[in-house]
Amino acid sequence: MRKLGAAVLTLAAVAGMLFARSWLSSIVPPADAILKRPFLARTTVGKPAEYLLGRVTVTGFHVAKTVIPWPPKLRPTPAETAGVFVVVDYEFVAAKPVRVLPDWSLVDAAENRYLADRTVTACEQPQPGFMIACQAVIEATPSALPGARLLLPTHSNSNLDTPEEAVVVDLEIDQAQADQLVAEAGQVQAKAPMIKAQA
Amino acid sequence: MDPRWPPRAAPPPRRRGAGVLGFFTHPLVLTFLYLLAAVGLVAVFGGWAPAPQKSTIVEIGPGQSAMAYPFEITPVQAVWYDGSEERCGGPAGCVVVTLDVRVTAKTSVTGTLLTDGMNASLADSSGTAVVTGDERFGQGNILSRRAQDGRAGSVDLPPGLTTRMEFIIAVPDGAPAPSSIRLDVPAHTWRPYAGLLAYDWFDPRITASAALPITRGES
């Protein structure tokens, strides 16, 4: 009888420990996830954000159905979409020499990620100390607009779902604004990168 | 007087299996603990071996949809043009295949991935193969692909959006006019590549196979 009691006690203890371990692992994030957690510089339209590569300000954005590409010589026909193009205007001041600024992407409320379209030339060779104005064009579904945020990582790698460091710009679009933006979406002429001023 | 007197009684022999330590050295308990440890090791380090999957080919026709992850494809039409058509890029004719493509993954996917591993075979009215092409291995006759608005086929296709794509397949000079085409699009999988998650070339376990009649186009 004493042996049976000890066996039951041991089994109960082992089961309890296993349960406790599984419960703890469900509430404590794994070390790997903590180490890989990105550094995010959060901001909104019109407010600058500093991150590893420099200072970024999204000055505005348009929603379009058609984008006339730039440079026109390389892409002679307008880009059209069954969804929408989000055309982002931004300014960038490099903190260090950067060969090409990474591609922007748009992340919707359901965490779908839309990568930049090649309809406009990327912000190439921004020099430290100069403010350069550039554009990014992102093709997305209209349903992606409410709650959408823009993401500018430090590396242009479309397969990297969690960037090490990134600027996150909340576009602050609600459903009503999204409907209005889609209804008014027309044609946008993409612009070339332009040096605006010495920062 | 002998100090050893009276003699002390010898301690009773220790019973095997008695006490807490004895419990854990019992063969049955030991076996249970070994089994528990083995299951734990497999669960933590090994994982369960995935069940082997059968190869699946989903046959579709015009207007029907099939999944070839990360794409859902819907064939629209196939049109044969003679060499006077500019898109054929030479004196030989070509077949322009139009597909509606929707990305079902959560991230934009380059259109190039659609043709990685894609196989096309054309047949004449008697069913005899006119030409087969496999772009991945560079043996093929798939000349180009593009979004129908003229952007290059390497355009990033956004998740959830249907994009109409065209694929131009060259027909050799002197070959009989093709009357049907079969386009096989294999599914792709995510696998670790160079420290990142990247799409593997293709996963031949699941293939969307589109059969289309070819109509004659006017240049």
Interface residues (C-beta under 8 A of the other chain):
Chain A: K3 A6 A7 T10 V14 R75 P76 T77 P78 A79 E80 T81 A82 G83 S105 A110 E111 N112 R113 Y114 L115 A116 D117 R118 T119 E139 A140 T141 S143 A144 N157 S158 N159 L160 D161
Chain B: G17 V20 F23 F24 V29 L36 K106 T107 S108 T110 D149 G150 R151 A152 S154 V155 D156 P158 P159 G160 L161 T162 T163 L196 L197 A198 Y199
